[in-house]
């Protein structure tokens, strides 16, 4: 019985993003340039976070134990955006915070493209 469950569990896990690197790789595949992502500790309460830049935009990716805890961190995520143009998006057990304090994306198109890829990878 155990041997029959292992392949099933592997398939279920393969469908979910398990690591920040999966999201960074998805952005790279779309022509974006993520760089400098390093451990940011618990930048959002209860999350394991990494922060860096994506095509000149400030980004923080945090994973949580479950979707409920990710949703609880949403208000804190918006606080990280601050006065900059940006977004805080919860998807599953993940939170993406992306900010444009240097006004490099005045139309918001890059932010939207990054959010879409992130959502596709984390659902």
Secondary structure, 3 states (H helix, E strand, C coil): CHHHHHHHHHHHHHCCCCCHHHHHHHHHHCCCCEEEEEEEECCCCCCEEEEEEECCEEEEEEECCCHHHHHHCHHHHHHHHCCCEEEEEEECCEEEEEEECCCCCCCCHHHHHHHHHHHHHHC
